[in-house]
């Protein structure tokens, strides 16, 4: 009798908890973005007969329920701690933590993707850039500098060889010696702008640019929780976000071709990603004008998000820098927006982007 009563109480308690969670989720206000994950959250899908019949409504409803579940960040943290501390898993969704820093396992090397990425660059070169000074550089992800670690890594030498084979005729700039592990954020995949002086000097040397003696003011923009921080879901010390500026950079202006908007080089945005402070973040086509330039030279910088923080450190060498992101813009449209004349050209892409082949 006692066991029966206990079972009834447990069953009723469980049902009450389930109903309570359902009701709380039902009345709770939906969030638009996740600050910790730095992404937009799914919203309640539109109900149509077509979506119901083809299963699209239920798929989107499931995603909506996952994204809007109450205390989602708390449960994600529990999952991460359980996976790492109880089950002793080496990674959680390919993310792992070592000494307070988070890494993402970029594996395996997708050779076909790397070939297609390089071919896309070569296609841009063949159509627009022949007889111009064209360079390319590959930014290693921070796992490249992680020593004495048994997590899987891509074969960086093979990746470089594939790209080199496809990009014969373009000059390669090796920046690997100008970086070390400490030059990357602990909670993010990107490099720190304040640590890029050696990279800048390597690029200047290889492109025959004048080494202009430049002094920078280092400004602290506060705590920075990188994209890996939210994805892994465990509590760690945040990074600090710094920007480098001087009188030249302060007088430069950017122009967003897509939005037809002028702005400074550094702009605080409403984006969930604070890294977007660098030249407006992920932008299809944006120019930087340097009114104090001592030269008429221009640079076309084909880049991913790493290039956003590097570009301000190259303005001393150019009157104009055009940042082009062919992840979001078809290369067939380039001739409509850019006059290809006698500019310097630099393709600057991370190993992560090359391995994913996400160019249009």
ABEGO torsion letter per residue (X at the ends): XAAAAAAAAAAAAAAAAAAAAAAAAAABBBBABBAAAGBBBBBBBBBBAAAAAAGAAAAAAAAAAAAABBGAAAAAAAAAAAAAAAAGBABBGGBBBBGGBBBBBBOBBBAAAAAAAAAAAAAAAAAAABGBBBBBBBBBBAAAABBGBABBBBBAAAAAAAAAAAABGBBBBBAAAABBAAABBAABABBBAAAAAAAAAAAAAAAGBBBBBBBBBBBBAEBBBBAAAAAAGBBBBBBBBBBBBBAAAAABBBBBAAAGBBBBABBBBABABAAAABGGEBBABBBBBBAABABABBBBBBBBAAAAAAAAAAAAABABBBBBBAAABBAAAAAAABBBBABBBBBBBBAAAAAAGABX
